């Protein structure tokens, strides 16, 4: 078991991606044999968002939101659209759209599946649904997202496969605030 301990400084690369027009694919179908539902949260409480954020991002060093003041997170959620993927009676993943802003930009701020749902075929379905949902929001003229080398190793390829184009990269460092078990990250 390889663990990066809390307090370890890690270097990672962030890739910023854009989509300048609605993709030509249709709304996706759920994988065969899967009955799932997507729910838009109406005025979600901070604890609900943080529970999804923590469940999805635990293995990928998603830590920043836990350090933000709760009133700041509440204001962020009030201007965003949070969608939860439910399957088998429990959350399998989520996405959060921030925008569209006055500039016409909508950001796919968060997207992911809980570890137990990775590899189920729901990831591509959820991402395409998130993309088309963003493009259906009045005022969206550009969709942006970023991913980094701390995220799922196939995240960048999936974003590109669904129509995003990388526009720039930057290298950053951070100090982990929680232990990170690298053996839990799929290859």
C-alpha positions in Angstrom: 0.0 0.0 0.0 1.4 3.4 -1.0 0.2 6.3 1.0 1.1 9.9 0.6 0.9 11.3 4.2 -0.9 14.5 5.2 1.8 17.2 5.1 3.5 15.9 2.0 4.1 18.4 -0.7 3.0 17.1 -4.1 3.5 18.5 -7.6 0.8 18.2 -10.2 -0.2 19.5 -13.6 -3.5 21.2 -14.2 -5.0 21.1 -17.7 -7.6 23.7 -18.7 -10.1 22.7 -21.3 -12.8 24.5 -23.3 -15.7 23.7 -25.6 -16.8 26.5 -27.8 -20.0 25.0 -29.2 -22.6 22.4 -28.3 -21.5 18.9 -29.3 -23.3 17.1 -32.0 -24.0 13.9 -30.0 -27.5 13.2 -28.6 -28.5 12.8 -25.0 -26.8 9.5 -23.8 -28.5 6.4 -22.8 -27.8 4.7 -19.5 -25.7 1.6 -19.7 -27.7 -1.6 -20.4 -29.4 -2.9 -17.3 -28.8 0.2 -15.2 -31.8 2.1 -13.9 -30.5 5.4 -12.4 -31.9 8.9 -11.8 -30.4 12.3 -11.9 -31.7 14.8 -9.4 -31.1 18.6 -9.4 -30.7 19.8 -5.8 -32.8 22.8 -4.9 -31.0 25.0 -2.4 -28.7 22.2 -1.3 -27.3 22.4 2.2 -23.5 22.7 2.6 -23.2 19.4 4.3 -24.9 17.6 1.3 -22.4 19.1 -1.2 -19.4 18.4 1.1 -20.5 14.8 1.5 -20.6 14.3 -2.3 -17.4 16.2 -2.7 -15.6 14.1 -0.1 -17.0 10.8 -1.4 -16.0 11.5 -5.0 -12.7 13.3 -4.3 -11.2 11.4 -1.4 -8.7 9.5 -3.5 -7.9 12.6 -5.7 -6.9 15.1 -3.1 -10.1 17.1 -3.3 -9.5 19.0 -0.1 -9.9 22.8 -0.8 -13.6 23.0 -0.1 -13.3 21.6 3.4 -11.1 24.6 4.3 -13.6 27.3 3.0 -16.0 29.0 5.3 -19.5 27.4 5.2 -21.2 30.7 4.3 -18.9 31.1 1.3 -19.8 27.5 0.2 -23.5 28.3 0.7 -23.2 31.4 -1.5 -21.3 29.3 -4.2 -24.1 26.7 -4.1 -26.8 29.3 -4.4 -25.4 30.5 -7.8 -24.6 27.0 -9.0 -26.5 23.9 -10.3 -25.8 20.7 -8.4 -27.0 17.3 -9.9 -26.7 14.0 -8.1 -26.7 10.6 -9.9 -28.6 8.0 -7.8 -28.5 4.3 -8.5 -29.3 1.4 -6.2 -30.7 3.8 -3.7 -27.5 5.8 -3.0 -25.5 8.6 -4.7 -23.1 7.2 -7.4 -21.7 10.6 -8.5 -22.5 14.2 -9.1 -21.7 17.3 -11.2 -21.9 20.9 -10.5 -22.2 23.7 -13.1 -21.3 27.3 -12.2 -22.8 29.8 -14.6 -23.5 30.9 -17.1 -21.6 34.0 -16.1 -22.2 37.4 -17.9 -19.4 36.5 -20.3 -21.4 33.5 -21.5 -19.0 31.0 -19.8 -20.3 28.1 -17.8 -17.9 26.0 -15.8 -18.2 22.3 -15.2 -16.7 22.9 -11.7 -17.0 19.4 -10.3 -17.7 16.0 -11.9 -17.1 12.5 -10.7 -18.2 9.1 -9.5 -17.8 7.6 -6.1 -15.1 4.8 -6.1 -17.7 2.0 -6.0 -19.2 3.3 -9.3 -16.0 3.8 -11.2 -15.9 1.3 -14.1 -19.7 0.9 -14.2 -20.1 2.8 -17.5 -21.9 5.6 -15.7 -19.0 8.1 -16.0 -19.3 8.8 -19.7 -23.1 8.9 -19.4 -22.9 11.4 -16.5 -20.3 13.6 -18.3 -22.2 13.8 -21.5 -25.4 14.6 -19.5 -23.5 17.3 -17.7 -22.2 18.8 -20.9 -25.6 18.8 -22.6 -27.2 20.2 -19.5 -24.7 23.1 -19.4 -25.4 23.8 -23.1 -29.1 23.9 -22.4 -28.7 26.7 -19.9 -29.7 30.0 -21.4 -26.7 32.2 -22.0 -24.0 29.4 -22.2 -21.6 30.3 -25.1 -18.6 28.4 -23.8 -18.1 25.5 -21.5 -14.9 25.1 -19.5 -13.5 22.5 -17.2 -10.1 21.7 -15.7 -8.5 18.5 -14.5 -5.2 17.6 -13.0 -2.8 14.8 -12.6 -4.2 14.1 -9.1 -7.6 13.3 -10.6 -8.6 9.9 -12.1 -5.9 8.9 -14.6 -8.4 8.7 -17.4 -10.1 12.0 -16.7 -8.2 14.1 -19.3 -8.8 11.6 -22.0 -12.5 11.4 -21.2 -12.9 15.2 -21.3 -11.2 15.2 -24.7 -13.3 12.3 -26.0 -16.5 14.1 -25.1 -15.5 17.3 -27.0 -13.3 19.5 -24.8 -10.0 20.9 -26.2 -7.0 21.6 -23.9 -6.0 25.3 -24.0 -3.2 25.4 -21.5 -1.4 23.7 -18.7 0.4 24.7 -15.5 2.3 23.0 -12.9 1.4 23.6 -9.2 2.3 22.2 -5.8 0.2 21.7 -2.7 0.5 20.3 0.7 -1.8 17.4 1.4 -4.2 18.0 4.4 -5.2 14.3 4.5 -3.5 11.0 3.8 -3.9 9.8 0.2 -4.0 6.1 -0.5 -2.6 5.7 -4.0 -3.5 2.0 -4.1 -7.2 3.0 -4.3 -6.7 5.0 -7.5 -7.7 3.0 -10.6 -5.1 2.8 -13.3 
